[in-house]
Amino acid sequence: MDPISILDYSGVAVFAATGALAASRKELDVVGFIFLAAITGIGGGTLRDVILNIPVFWISNTVYVLICTAVAVFVYFT
């Protein structure tokens, strides 16, 4: 794995944690945590891809969604 991929996954994880913490302040359940983590983690890149009319990045590489889910569940239980 190259350093750019590690930074990319780390950035998604940090933004997913931000969304999960927002879900924590609203006292949502685990599904709400996962939803908000995914929206904040991959939402900006999805919007970018739609505007540029290119394939959405997380559809071909589901690791991004798994990272968002793992971070959300981790934040939920901590």
HELIX and SHEET records of a PDB file:
HELIX    1   1 PRO A    3  ARG A   25  1                                  23    
HELIX    2   2 VAL A   30  LEU A   52  1                                  23    
HELIX    3   3 PHE A   57  SER A   60  1                                   4    
HELIX    4   4 VAL A   63  PHE A   77  1                                  15    
END                                                                             
